[in-house]
Amino acid sequence: MTTYEMLQELLAQNEFELLLPKECASNTTEQDLRLVYQMNDTIESFLVFREAVWTGIYKEDYEGELEVSYGRDNDRYVLGVRQGDSVITLFYRKLELEVNLYNYGEIAHFWVPRYENLRQLEFRIAVLWDKYTYLGEDYCSAGEKRLVHLADVPALNFCSYCAAPEQYMVPHEMPKESFLQGLDVMEELAHKAGDFLLVWMIRFYRRHSSPLVTKWMAHILHHSIHFGFVKVLTETIKKETAIYPRRSFGESGDARLARCLEKARARQKELEASGAYVEIVRQEPFTIVRDQLDLKVYLLISRRGIVNQKVRVEEIY
């Protein structure tokens, strides 16, 4: 997909989050202007209007339908966007895609309680699916291209373990071919974990993928007997995402994060000595476009129970 097609797609969805200088209402000095394209914990990406000038008024908080026009003015492109009763017009030389990829294997958001370990797996797979869908396989590793098919396995995805409240979920179509490829990945990881009962169950699920069997499969994933599979999947995602950098939050923010991580590692050793599986995870705000999330560090603590896995969360201050 070209950057022009990306722009058209974005505006057709009535999405137009433009990052303009705060100090003035209009600007005739050529500069690069960013338009938010895709933002999640895997990526911060923008369509960049190179050597742009603009006139009119941009409504930062506008929500509603957009009227859009495209044109040329000698050697420059022209984009006009009407937001209700106001119009902003951009004149620019070139439209380019800027992509910043990040490590998301240690990211967590604890919005929905119970079985948080499985919900965080669903979340990481979901944001990978977003990256793969909107930006394509060129921005994914070979391992991620396999893991992304887990997003189409209902027993593991938002159908069973939503990481976010239901009103924020955006369901997607789940092609049968991708579902089967996702089961291939699950079976491979179950073998790696030595969970041969789960291997048999996955093969049964492959032949009988009814809603009832999906519900049964989702239910057994939080049983203690499949603790090893959950751990192997978690570590696999962390390994695949370790190739990407962490976000930086400036000198003071990075120093605060380092202090929290030091405390978290000490607490992790203490808990692991008692037999727990402990992940150090973070909640991170975006870097270029600031959002409402705070930078936080947590411990995600999992243990084998008599029947079900026991999971709890500790926040590190």
C-alpha positions as CSV (number, residue, x, y, z in Angstrom):
1,M,0.0,0.0,0.0
2,T,1.4,3.4,-0.9
3,T,1.4,6.3,1.5
4,Y,-1.3,8.0,-0.6
5,E,-3.5,5.0,-0.2
6,M,-2.8,4.9,3.5
7,L,-3.9,8.6,3.7
8,Q,-7.1,7.9,1.8
9,E,-7.9,4.9,4.0
10,L,-7.3,6.9,7.2
11,L,-9.4,9.9,6.1
12,A,-12.2,7.5,4.8
13,Q,-12.4,6.3,8.5
14,N,-12.8,9.9,9.6
15,E,-9.4,9.7,11.3
16,F,-7.3,12.9,11.2
17,E,-5.0,13.5,14.2
18,L,-2.5,16.0,12.9
19,L,0.4,17.1,15.1
20,L,0.7,20.9,14.5
21,P,2.9,23.4,16.4
22,K,1.2,24.6,19.5
23,E,2.5,28.1,19.4
24,C,0.5,29.5,16.4
25,A,-2.9,29.1,14.7
26,S,-1.4,29.0,11.2
27,N,2.0,28.7,9.6
28,T,3.5,29.5,6.3
29,T,7.0,28.3,7.1
30,E,7.9,25.0,5.4
31,Q,8.3,22.2,7.9
32,D,7.5,18.5,8.3
33,L,4.1,17.7,9.8
34,R,3.0,14.4,11.2
35,L,-0.4,12.7,10.9
36,V,-0.9,9.8,13.2
37,Y,-1.3,6.6,11.3
38,Q,-1.1,3.7,13.7
39,M,-0.4,3.8,17.4
40,N,-0.2,0.9,19.8
41,D,2.3,-0.8,22.1
42,T,4.2,-2.3,19.1
43,I,4.5,0.8,17.0
44,E,4.2,4.5,16.7
45,S,3.7,5.4,13.0
46,F,2.9,8.6,11.1
47,L,2.3,9.9,7.6
48,V,4.7,12.8,7.3
49,F,3.9,15.7,5.1
50,R,7.4,16.9,4.0
51,E,8.2,20.6,3.6
52,A,4.6,21.4,4.4
53,V,2.8,24.7,4.9
54,W,-0.8,25.1,6.0
55,T,-3.6,27.6,6.3
56,G,-6.9,27.5,8.1
57,I,-8.0,26.2,11.5
58,Y,-7.4,22.6,12.7
59,K,-9.8,21.3,15.4
60,E,-7.8,19.0,17.6
61,D,-10.8,17.6,19.5
62,Y,-13.1,17.3,16.5
63,E,-15.1,14.1,16.2
64,G,-17.3,13.6,13.2
65,E,-17.3,13.1,9.4
66,L,-14.6,14.7,7.3
67,E,-14.9,16.2,3.8
68,V,-11.7,15.8,1.9
69,S,-10.2,17.2,-1.3
70,Y,-7.0,16.4,-3.1
71,G,-5.1,18.5,-5.7
72,R,-1.9,19.9,-7.1
73,D,-0.4,23.4,-6.9
74,N,2.5,23.5,-9.3
75,D,5.2,21.3,-7.7
76,R,3.2,20.8,-4.4
77,Y,0.4,18.5,-3.4
78,V,-2.7,20.0,-1.7
79,L,-4.9,18.3,0.9
80,G,-8.0,20.1,2.1
81,V,-9.9,18.7,5.1
82,R,-13.2,20.2,6.4
83,Q,-14.0,19.6,10.0
84,G,-17.6,20.7,10.4
85,D,-17.5,24.5,9.9
86,S,-13.7,24.8,9.6
87,V,-11.2,23.9,7.0
88,I,-7.5,23.3,7.1
89,T,-5.4,23.1,3.9
90,L,-2.0,21.5,3.6
91,F,0.5,22.2,0.9
92,Y,3.4,19.7,0.8
93,R,6.2,18.3,-1.4
94,K,6.1,14.6,-0.5
95,L,4.2,12.2,1.8
96,E,6.3,9.6,3.6
97,L,5.7,6.9,6.2
98,E,7.6,7.1,9.5
99,V,7.7,4.0,11.6
100,N,9.0,3.4,15.1
101,L,8.9,-0.2,16.3
102,Y,9.1,-1.1,20.0
103,N,9.5,-4.1,22.3
104,Y,5.9,-5.1,23.4
105,G,6.7,-8.5,25.0
106,E,7.0,-6.9,28.4
107,I,4.0,-4.6,28.1
108,A,0.8,-5.2,30.1
109,H,-2.4,-3.3,30.9
110,F,-4.5,-4.7,33.8
111,W,-7.9,-3.5,32.8
112,V,-9.8,-6.8,33.2
113,P,-9.3,-9.0,36.3
114,R,-8.8,-12.8,36.6
115,Y,-6.4,-14.9,34.5
116,E,-4.3,-11.8,33.8
117,N,-1.5,-14.0,32.3
118,L,-3.8,-15.2,29.5
119,R,-5.3,-11.8,29.0
120,Q,-1.8,-10.3,28.5
121,L,-1.0,-13.0,26.0
122,E,-4.2,-12.1,24.1
123,F,-3.3,-8.4,24.3
124,R,0.3,-8.9,22.9
125,I,-1.0,-11.1,20.1
126,A,-3.8,-8.6,19.3
127,V,-1.4,-5.6,19.0
128,L,0.9,-7.8,16.8
129,W,-2.2,-8.5,14.6
130,D,-2.8,-4.7,14.3
131,K,0.8,-4.1,13.2
132,Y,0.7,-7.0,10.7
133,T,-2.7,-5.9,9.3
134,Y,-2.0,-2.2,8.9
135,L,1.7,-2.1,8.0
136,G,2.3,-5.5,6.6
137,E,4.8,-8.3,7.0
138,D,7.8,-6.1,6.2
139,Y,7.5,-4.8,9.8
140,C,7.4,-8.2,11.4
141,S,10.0,-10.8,12.1
142,A,9.7,-14.4,10.8
143,G,8.6,-15.5,14.2
144,E,5.9,-12.8,14.5
145,K,4.5,-13.8,11.1
146,R,3.7,-17.2,12.6
147,L,2.6,-15.9,16.0
148,V,0.1,-13.5,14.4
149,H,-2.1,-16.4,13.4
150,L,-2.9,-17.0,17.1
151,A,-5.1,-13.9,16.8
152,D,-7.5,-16.0,14.8
153,V,-7.8,-18.8,17.4
154,P,-11.0,-18.0,19.4
155,A,-10.0,-20.1,22.4
156,L,-7.0,-17.8,22.9
157,N,-8.0,-14.4,21.5
158,F,-10.5,-11.7,22.5
159,C,-13.5,-14.1,22.3
160,S,-12.3,-15.8,25.4
161,Y,-9.7,-13.7,27.2
162,C,-10.3,-10.0,26.5
163,A,-7.5,-7.8,27.9
164,A,-9.7,-4.7,27.5
165,P,-13.3,-3.9,28.5
166,E,-15.7,-5.2,25.9
167,Q,-16.7,-1.7,24.6
168,Y,-13.1,-1.1,23.5
169,M,-12.8,-4.4,21.6
170,V,-12.8,-4.4,17.8
171,P,-13.6,-7.9,16.6
172,H,-12.2,-9.0,13.2
173,E,-12.8,-11.7,10.7
174,M,-11.0,-15.0,11.5
175,P,-10.2,-16.9,8.3
176,K,-10.3,-20.7,8.5
177,E,-6.8,-21.0,7.0
178,S,-5.3,-18.6,9.6
179,F,-7.2,-20.4,12.4
180,L,-5.5,-23.7,11.3
181,Q,-2.1,-22.0,11.1
182,G,-2.7,-20.7,14.6
183,L,-3.4,-24.2,15.8
184,D,-0.1,-25.3,14.2
185,V,1.7,-22.8,16.4
186,M,-0.2,-23.8,19.5
187,E,0.6,-27.5,18.9
188,E,4.3,-26.8,18.3
189,L,4.5,-24.8,21.6
190,A,2.6,-27.5,23.4
191,H,5.1,-30.1,22.2
192,K,7.9,-27.8,23.4
193,A,6.3,-27.6,26.8
194,G,5.9,-31.3,27.0
195,D,2.1,-30.9,27.3
196,F,1.0,-33.9,25.2
197,L,-2.5,-33.8,26.6
198,L,-2.9,-30.3,25.2
199,V,-1.5,-31.6,21.9
200,W,-4.3,-34.1,21.7
201,M,-6.9,-31.4,22.6
202,I,-5.6,-29.1,19.9
203,R,-5.9,-31.8,17.3
204,F,-9.5,-32.5,18.5
205,Y,-10.2,-28.7,18.3
206,R,-8.8,-28.7,14.7
207,R,-11.5,-31.3,13.7
208,H,-14.3,-29.9,15.8
209,S,-14.1,-26.1,16.0
210,S,-17.6,-25.4,17.2
211,P,-18.4,-22.7,19.7
212,L,-18.9,-25.3,22.4
213,V,-15.5,-26.8,21.8
214,T,-13.9,-23.3,21.7
215,K,-15.4,-22.6,25.1
216,W,-14.1,-25.9,26.4
217,M,-10.6,-25.2,25.0
218,A,-10.5,-21.7,26.5
219,H,-11.5,-23.1,29.9
220,I,-8.8,-25.7,30.1
221,L,-6.0,-23.2,29.2
222,H,-6.1,-21.8,32.7
223,H,-5.9,-25.2,34.3
224,S,-2.6,-25.8,36.2
225,I,-1.8,-28.9,34.1
226,H,-1.3,-26.5,31.1
227,F,0.9,-24.0,33.1
228,G,3.9,-25.0,31.1
229,F,2.3,-24.2,27.7
230,V,1.3,-20.7,29.0
231,K,4.9,-20.1,30.1
232,V,6.4,-21.3,26.8
233,L,4.1,-19.1,24.8
234,T,4.9,-16.1,27.0
235,E,8.7,-16.6,26.7
236,T,8.3,-17.2,22.9
237,I,6.6,-13.8,22.5
238,K,9.2,-12.1,24.7
239,K,12.0,-13.6,22.6
240,E,10.5,-12.5,19.3
241,T,10.0,-8.9,20.5
242,A,13.4,-8.5,22.2
243,I,14.8,-7.5,18.8
244,Y,13.0,-4.1,19.1
245,P,14.1,-1.3,21.4
246,R,12.3,0.0,24.4
247,R,10.7,3.4,24.5
248,S,12.7,6.2,26.0
249,F,11.0,8.8,28.2
250,G,13.8,11.4,28.6
251,E,16.5,11.5,31.3
252,S,14.2,11.7,34.3
253,G,11.6,9.3,33.0
254,D,14.3,6.7,32.1
255,A,15.9,7.1,35.5
256,R,12.6,6.6,37.3
257,L,12.0,3.5,35.2
258,A,15.4,2.1,36.0
259,R,14.8,2.5,39.7
260,C,11.5,0.7,39.5
261,L,13.0,-2.1,37.4
262,E,15.8,-2.6,40.0
263,K,13.2,-3.0,42.7
264,A,11.1,-5.3,40.5
265,R,14.1,-7.6,39.8
266,A,14.9,-7.9,43.5
267,R,11.2,-8.8,44.3
268,Q,11.2,-11.2,41.3
269,K,14.1,-13.2,42.7
270,E,12.3,-13.4,46.1
271,L,9.1,-14.7,44.5
272,E,10.8,-17.1,42.1
273,A,12.6,-18.7,45.1
274,S,9.2,-19.7,46.4
275,G,8.3,-21.4,43.1
276,A,6.4,-18.7,41.3
277,Y,6.8,-17.7,37.6
278,V,7.2,-13.9,37.6
279,E,7.1,-11.5,34.7
280,I,8.3,-7.9,35.0
281,V,6.0,-5.9,32.9
282,R,5.4,-2.3,32.1
283,Q,2.6,0.1,31.2
284,E,4.0,2.7,28.8
285,P,2.6,5.9,27.4
286,F,3.4,6.9,23.8
287,T,6.5,9.0,23.2
288,I,5.7,11.4,20.4
289,V,2.0,11.6,21.0
290,R,1.4,11.7,24.7
291,D,-1.6,9.8,25.9
292,Q,-3.3,9.5,29.3
293,L,-1.4,6.4,30.5
294,D,1.3,6.7,33.1
295,L,4.6,4.8,33.1
296,K,4.2,1.9,35.6
297,V,6.0,-1.3,36.5
298,Y,4.3,-4.4,37.7
299,L,5.0,-8.0,38.6
300,L,2.7,-10.6,37.0
301,I,2.9,-13.5,39.4
302,S,1.7,-17.0,38.4
303,R,1.6,-20.2,40.3
304,R,0.2,-23.7,39.8
305,G,-3.0,-24.2,41.9
306,I,-4.6,-27.5,42.7
307,V,-6.9,-27.1,39.6
308,N,-6.4,-23.6,38.1
309,Q,-3.4,-21.3,37.8
310,K,-3.3,-18.7,40.5
311,V,-2.4,-15.2,39.2
312,R,-1.9,-11.9,40.9
313,V,-0.4,-8.5,40.2
314,E,1.9,-6.3,42.2
315,E,2.7,-2.7,41.3
316,I,6.2,-1.5,41.9
317,Y,6.6,2.1,43.2
